[in-house]
């Protein structure tokens, strides 16, 4: 219930409590009102009570934010309203915002300036992870989370500008991505034939579709319209992810969009054979046939971490680089498309589940040594032989 404090005959302060923060401190909203002169003195109490009732309803329903709302309170409200993010993405935003609250959480939205965010970044750069300083790219991800919240405040006309967009950031060192060369890829595929059937299917799908780990784990048989083996497609609309403190949850894809990926005849035949295999396994072990592809011998869903850990052991067992991981198969897919003649980058971005080509160009356009040597040969072609011989 709202608390009303009289400041003077026509000025009142209304306070509404709305739960508690994680530290046990009560969450409160306050509003000062001025009763218009047109309101008769005998009606002031009724006017104030009506204003208090309206304000309490706004606060309880989550619409009581204004420019004086502290960043932490608005950010928590923003997190509750997000429905398009995958559970793992939302959990990441939650973890990052929790860290930022100690630096900017109490600052009202209207008073949050770039200098406060710059000071926050300075403190974040002092943090360590496993005894090592956090990378600049990680520090800037915290600012990205803050910026997402402030962009929402701007969209709702609570603030005029997003101060997170007004900060000059240092360039981050691009993280080098390692992918197998053609010989290593062929060796990987040969070794894979000795693995259990579900691992073969899972890793081949990763290579042939570029899907993320959670997207593959969430695949159902209904995602493969079996109209024609020669024209089989795969619908990617969900993801199963392991969220810290919660467990495995199923939600949308990373960007919340559904995409359709075509499969060639060889992959189509493999999926068909896997369907028969899992059907017989369910009948043999007497459990209901699962709607999902990747289940164990008792029909239980396989934990996403299982595929990551198994592949790490597979790499070690067969002498592959320690730089390789499960996401390496996704890098291999996209890089092969880009270097194999698929010139439309937007098509590649769509297949990989990216909204545009910018992230793809920064992350997946791996300049392989063969391409670099080819470029060197092209440029050397313009140099006369007499010049090259003279320099020798």
N, C-alpha and C positions, 0 to 999 in steps of 0.2 A: 504494500500500500504506500502511496506517495506521502512524503513528509512535507508540510507546508510551514514556512517560517516568514512571519511578517517583518519587513524591514522598515516600512513606513506605511501610512494609511493607504497608499495605492501602489506599493511596491512589495512583491512577495517572491521568495525563493522556493522553488519546488524541487525536491530531491527524490529520486526513485532508485531503489536497490534492485540489482538484476544479477544475482548469483555471486560466485566467488572466483578469484583467480587461483592459479595453481599454488601460490604461496599463502593462500588462506585469506588474503585481503579482499574485502567486499568490493564488488564492482558497482559503482554508483554513477548516475547521471543527474546533473543539476541544471535548472533553467530558471532564470530570473524574468518575471513578467511585470509589466506596468499596466495597471487597470486604467482603461480610458476614462477621461472626465465625463464622457457621456453616460457611464454606468452610475446609476443612483447609489448613494452610500449604503442603502439597505440591501442592495443587490450585489455588493462587492464579494461577500462570502460565497454566494452561489456562483458568481463568475469565476472566482479563483478555483473553486472545487471542480468546475467544468474543465478549466484549463489543466488542472492536475490530472483529471481522469484521462483527457486526451493525451497528455504527455506520457503517462504511465503506459497507455496502450501502445504508443509508438515505441517506447523503450523495450517493452516486453516482446514486441513482434520483430525487433531487430531493425527498426527504421528510425531510430532516434539519433543517428549519427549526424554530426554537423562539423563545422570547421574546428570546433574546440575539442572534438573527440580525440583522446590520446591515440597515438599510432597503434599501440598494442591492442586496444579495444577494437579499433576498426579492422585491424588485420585478422583478429580472431573471428569477427563477423564475416569478413571476406572469405576465410577458409570454409566456413559453414555453407556458404552460398555456391561453392564451386562444384559443379556436377559433371563437367566435361573432361576433367583430368582423370587419367588412370590412377588407381589407388596408390601405386608406388610413387608417381609424380607428386600427388597431393601430400603424401607422407614426407617426401623430400622437401617440399615447400614448408611444411609444418616444422620440420627439424631446423631448417635454416632460419625461419622467422623467429623461432624460440631463442636462437642465439642472438639475433639482432635486438630483441626486446630490452636486454640489459643496457644497451647503448642509446636507443631512441624510443623505447616503448612508452615512456611517460610524456613525450613531447606532443603537444596538440598538432593536428594535421596542418593547421594554418600557420604554425610557427616552425615547421620542419624546413630547415634551409639546407642548401648543398653543403655548407661547412660542417653541419652536424653529421651528414652522411660521410663526408671525407674523413672526419675524426673517427667514425665507426670503422671505416676501411683501414685506417692506420692501426687500430687496436686488433682488428681481425688478422692483419698481416703478422702480428706477434704470436698468433696461435700456432700450435704444433700438432702434427698427426703422426703417431708412432715415433715420436722423438724428432721428427723432421719438420721444418717450417712448411706451412701450407703454401701451395702454389698460387700464383697471382690469378690464374684462371678460376681456382676454387673461391678465392676472395670475391671475385667479381660475380660469381654465381649468387652470393648472398645479396649483393646489390640488385641483381636481376629479380630475386624474390621480392625485395622491398619495392622495386619499381612496378611490379605487377599489381601490388596492393595500391600504390599511389596512382597508377593509371586508372584503376577502378574508381578511386575517389575523384579524380578529374572528370571521368566519364559521367559520374553522378553529380557534377557541378558543385562538389563540396570544396574543392580547391581549384584554382585557375591553372596552375602549372604543376608538372611533375618534377620535383627537384632532383630526382635520381637521374633524369635525362640531361641535367645541366652540369654533369661532372666530367672532367677530362681524365680518362683512364689510361694508364700505361699499356702498351702493347703486351699481349701475353705470348709466351713462347709456344708455338703450335706443337701439340703432342704428336710425335711421330707414330704413325700407324704401320705395323708390320703385317705383310701378307705373304703367303707362300708363293714362290715362283712356280712356273708351270711344272717343272720336274717334281718339286715338293708336293704340289697339289695332286699330281698323278700318284705319287707314293702314298699320300694320305688316303686316297680313294682305294688303292689296292689293300692297304692295311685295314681299312674299314670293313671290308667284306668278311673279316674274321670275327667281328663283333656281334652281339645279340641283335636280333632283328629290329627291335624297337629303337636301338641306338643307330643302326644303319639308316632307318627311315628318318629319324629326327635330324641327324646331321646332314643327310642329303637334302632334306627340305630346307635346312638353314642355308646351304650352298646354292640351291636352285631357286629360292624365293627371296633370300635376304631378310627373312622375318626375324624379329627379336625373340629372345628366349621365351618370354612370357606369352607372346603371341602363338608360338608353336605349342606350348604346353596347354593352351586353351582351345586347340583345334578339336572340332567335333566331326563326326562322319557326315553330318548334314551340311558341313562347309564345303563338301566336294560333290557338286551336282554330277551324278554318274549318267549323263545323257549319252556321251560318246567317249570311249577311251582315248580316241585320237584328239579330242578337244576338251579335255578335262580342265576345269578351273578350280581355284581355291579362294574362298571368301575369308578375309581376315577382318574380324570385327571385335575381338575380345582379347584380353590378356590376363594371365594368371601370374601374380607376382608375390614375392615374399616381402612383407612389410614388417619392419622392426617393431616389436612389441605387440603385433597383431597376429602375424602368421601369414599364411597364403590366402590371398583374396583375389577375386575375379572382378574385372571391370572392363572399361573400354580400352582401346588401343591408346598409345601414348598421346596422339593428337586428337583422340575422340572420333576419328573417321574410320569408315569401312572402305576397304580396297579389295579389288579382285585381281588375282595373279593367274596368268595362264601357265599350264604345265605341259611339257612335251609328252609324247607317247610313252617314252621310257619311264618317266616319273609316274605317269598315270597307271601303267601296268604295275609298278611297285606298290602304289597305294592300294590298288585292287587286291594284290597278293597279300598285303598286310591286313586288309579287311577280312579276308578268308582266314588268315592265321589267327587273328584275335577272336574271331567267331568260334573257331574250333577250340581255342584255349579256354574260352568262357564255358563252352559246353563240357569240355574235359574236366575242368576244375569246379564245375557246378556253381557258377555265379552268374548273375544277370549280365548280359552283354552291355558294356558301357557305351554311353553316347560319345565319350571322348576317345581320341586316338591313343594317347600315351598313358597307359595304365600298367600296373604290375601284373604278375601271374594270378593275383586274386581279385583283379578288377579295380584296385584302388588307384587313385590318381597319383602319378609320380611327382614328387616335389621338384620344383624348378632347379634347385641347387644340385640335385642328383646329376643332371646332365652336365653342369659346369664342372663338378668334381670328377666325373668319369672321364670327360675330355681332357682334363689336366693330366690324369694318370695315363691316358692314351698317348698324349704328346710325349710325356717323359719316357714311356715304354718304347716308343719308336724313334726317339732321338730328335724330335722337333724342337724348335726354338722355345725357350722359356718366355719369349715375348708374345707367343701365340696364346689366345684364349678363345672362348666360345664366340665372342663378338667378331673374332678374326674371320669367321666364315661369312658373316654379313659384309665385312669389308671386301672379302674376296668376290662376293656376288656383285656388289656395286662397281668395284674397280674393273672386273671382267667386262661388264656391260659398257662402261665408259671407254675402255681401251679396245673393245672388241667390235666397235662399229655402230653402237647405239648412240647416234649423235644428238638426239633430242634429250637434253638433260632433264626437262620437266617430266618426261615419261619415266626416266630412271628415278627421279625424286618421288613420283607417285607410287611406283612399285615398291620403293623402300619405306614409304609411309611418312615422307616429309612434305610439308605444305608448299615449299618452294625450293629453288635450287641453291639458295645461298649457303645453307648449312651443308648441303651435299658438296658444294665446291670447296668449302673450307676443310671438310673432314675426309671425304672419300676419294678425291681426285689424286690418288697416290702417284707421284711421278716415278715410275719404275725405271731402273737403270737402263733397260733396253731402249726405252723411249729417249732417255738422255743421250745415249750413244747414237741413236738415230738422228737426233737433233745436231749432234756434233758432226756427223758425217755430212748432213745437209749443208751446214754452214761452211764446212771445209771445201765443199765443191766449188765455191766461188773464188778460192785462192789458187792462183796459177801454180803449176808444178815448179816453175823456175824459182818462184819465191820460196816455196817449201824447201827445195833443194839447197838454196842459198843459206837458209837459216840453219840447215843441218850442218 
